[in-house]
Amino acid sequence: MKDKFALIKAKEWPGSENVSKEGPYRRTWRLLRSDPVALISMVVIALLLIMAIFAPWVAPYSPNEIVAQPLQKSSGAHWLGTDESGRDILSRLIYGARISMSVAIGAQILVSFIGFWMGLLAGYMGGWVDRVVSFIIQVFASFPYLLFAMALMFAMGSGIINLFLAIGLLSWASTARVIRTQVMSLKHREFVDASWMMGASHYWIMTKHLLPNVLPSIIVLATMGIPGAIMAEATLSYLGLGVQIPTASWGQMIQAAQPNIRTFPQYSLATGFIMVISVLAFNLFGDRLRDALDPRLGSR
């Protein structure tokens, strides 16, 4: 009878006998590496991270070194030419990746931390705690994001640390909403009730049972939030509220290229191109990662 059931199952779901033995992380990796879009996105993201981490070894020149005459065209020595001060544009783009990646990833770590705990408290505790936390979430979700980020930067001052604090402190509401909804559906599951009956504390249940179950959603939300953080950093730096001259930043470079956009368009085009590629890669990877982590696609 058991063999007959296994045969019927194999006929109905081809490959299910292999998938059932597959762990969630191995399954996610299998789905990602079989998707060309996900693979290309991962390669682009890996290259961006390599540029950011190893910028002093990858960049041909120092980002603030004057190496030639201003606004020189592309050449063998300067692949993208030089900027208005005679600095190598390619080198500044590479160092700009370090700023954008560090601010975006740092902001998303802060967003994930605040969003997880706020959503967890609201969803797990319920009652008046849920009402208070949900009101706070609603208040932050109703903020005009960019306007309040500008105001916060005015109050705290410019700088990389203040930049990712401003982005992180104003971006956690959507993450908290998702976590709250998931926790509300998880807290009445059998494994949570069993832990509660065995005398487990609230902290134990939240960190040992609820956190592992919502962690995939946190990873996906953080990945898909990085493009918005990159654009926010570029916008604030473009407006002069983020990274200050002479530090290389993509937003500050676009602002510096604006006066010469007609006579020397490659400066702004190169900076805009790498920003578009970065945002697109993270968006596509986050979308594919969400699909790969979706438990409803277990038969894939």
N, C-alpha and C positions, 0 to 999 in steps of 0.2 A: 504493500500500500504506500509506503514511504517513497519507494523508488518510482512508483507510478505518478505520485504527486510531483516529484522532482522533474520527471519527464514532461509533464503537462506545463509546469512552470517554465522550463527551458524553451518550450515551444511558444508560449505566450510572450515571454520577454527574452528574446535572444541576448545572450551575454549576461543575463542577470546573475548567473552563478558566479561570475567573476566580479561583478559590481558589488555583490553582497559582502565579499571578502575585502573590498577596497576601503581604506580609511578615508575620512573626509578631505584631509589635506592632499593625499595622493590623487584622489578623484578630481579635486580642484586643479591640481597641476596637469593632470591628463587632459582635462577639458580646455585649459588655457593653451597648452602647447599644440593642441590639435586645431586651434583657431588662428588663421593667418593674421587677422586684425589684432588679436591679443598679442601674438608674437612680435609683430612690428612695433606695437605700442610699447611692449616691454623693452625692446632693443633701444628705442628712442629714449625712454625713461632712464635706462641704464647708462646711455651715453651722456645724458644730462647730469646724472649723479656723478659720473666719472669726471666730467668737466668741473663740477662744483667742488668735489673733494680734492682732486689733483690739479687744480687750476695753476699753481706755481710751476708745475712740471709740464702741463699741457700747453699753456699760453706761450707764444713765441717771445713776448716782451712783457715787461712790467706794465700794469694797467695805467699808471700815471706817468710813465716815462715818455718824454717827447723824443720821438725817434726819426721824424722827418718833417717836411713842410706841411702846413695845415691843408686839409681837404685834398690830399693826393688821391688819384685814381688807383684802382686795383693794380697790383704788380706782384712779381715773384717774392719780393721782400714783405709786402703787406697785401695779403690776399683780398681784404675788403677795403683797403685804403686807410687813410688817416682821418681823424676828426678835426674839429675846428681849432684844436690846440696842437695838432701834430702827433697825437697818440694813436697807437695801432687799434683799429676798431675791433678786429677779431679778438685781440687780447682782452679788451674791455667787455666784449660779449661773453667770453669765457668766465671772467671774474664776476660779471653780472649774474651768471647762472648760480654762482655760489650764494649771492645775496637772495635771489628769488627763491631758490630751493630751501635755504635755511629758514627764511621767513615763513614760507608756505608750510613746510613740514612742522616747524615749531608752533605755528598758529593752529594747525590741525591737531597736534598733540594736546594743546590746551583746550581746544574745542571738544575733543573726544573725552577728556577727563571731566570737564564741567558738565557736558551733555550727558555722559553716562550716569554720574552721581545724581544729578537733578532728575533725570528721567527715572532712575532706579528708585529714588526716594518717593517720587510721586506715584509711580505704578505699584510699588510694593507696600508702602505704608497705607495708602488710601486715606479716606476721611479728610480731616482738616489739613493734614500735611499735603495731600494731593491738591486740595483747593488752593492752598497758599503757593505751592511750587508751580502749579499750572498757571496761576495769575502772573507769577514772575516770568514764566516762559512766554506768556502772551504779551507781556510788556516788551520784552526784548525782541520778540518776533515782529512787533509793530514798529520798531525803530526804522527810520530811513537810514539804511546801513551806512552808505558812503558819507552822508552828512554827519552822522554821529562819530564815524571814524575820524573825519576831519576835525571835529570838535575835540575829540579825545587826544588827537595828536597835538593840537594847539595847547591843550592843558598839560600834557606830559612832556612835550618837546620832541624833537626829531631824534632818530637813532634806531638801530636795528631791533633792540630789545623792546622799545616802546612801540615799534611798528607791529611786531607779532603779538604783543599784548593787546593792542587796539583791535587788530583783526580777530584774535581769538576770543576776546571778551564780548564781542558783538555778534558772533557767528554760531553760538552753541545751541540756540533755541530749536532749530530744526532737528538736530541730533537728539536732543532731550525728548522731543515729541515722539520720535520713532522708538526710542528705548522705552519710554513710558508705555506705549501701546504694546510692545512685545512683552514687557515684564508683567503687565496686567493679564496677558493670556498665559503666561508661564507660571505664575505664583500659585495657581490652583492645580497644577499637575501632580501626579502621584509621587514623583520623586521629591518634590518640595514638601508635600504633606508628610511623607515618610521621615524626612529629616527633622521636620518640626516635632513630630511625635516622639522622635528619639532624643529630643532635648537640644537640638542644634540652635545656636544663637542666630539672631537676625543677620549679623555680619557674616557668619559662616555661610548661611543660605545665599546671601547676596553675592559673595565672592566665589564660592565653590560651586554653586549650582546655576545662578542666574547669569553671572558674568560670562562663563564659557558659552552659554546659549545665545547671548546677544553679541558676542565678540565678532562673528562674521559681519553683522550689520555695521558695527563700529568701524571695522576695517574698510568696508565698502564706502561708507559715508565719508570717512577721512580721505580716501583716495579720490572720490568725486568732489571733495571740498577743496583739494589742492589747486585746481585751475582757478577757482574763484579767489583764493588767497593770492595767487600769482598776479591776477588782474588787479586786485585791491592794492597790493604792494606797488605795482607799476603806476597805478592811478595816483596814489598818494605821493610817490616820488616825483611823478610828472608835475604835480601841483606844488612841489617844493616842501611837502610836509613829511616826507619819508627820509630816504637816504640822501645825504647832502653831498655836494661837490667837495672833493674830487673823487669820492668813492664811486666805483662803477656799478650802475644799476640800470636795468633795462628801461624803466620808466624815465629815469633822469636822462638817459641817452636819447630817447625819443624827443624829450623836451629840448635837449641841446641841438638835435638835428633839425628841428623845425624851421629856424631862420634860413637854412640852406636847402630846403626840401626841393626847390625847383632846379637849382644849379648842381646839387649833389644828392640826388634822391637815393643812392645806394646805401647811405648811412641809415636813414630811417627805414628803408625797405628791409635791410638785413636785420635790424633790431626787431621790427614788426614780424618778420618771417619766423625768427626763432621763438618769439612769444606765442605765435599762432600754433606752431608745431608742438610746443610744450603743452599748451592748454588742450589741444586736440588729442595728444597722446594720453594724457591723464584721463580725459573724459572717456575716450574709447576703452582704455584699460579698465576704468572703474565700471563701465557698463558691462564689459565681458566678465569681470570678476563677480559682479552681482549675479549674473546668470549662472556662473560656475558654482557659486556658493548656495544657490537656491535649492533647498531640499526637495522641492517638487519636481526637479529635473533629475531625480536619482536614477532613472532608467537610461540616461544618456551614456 
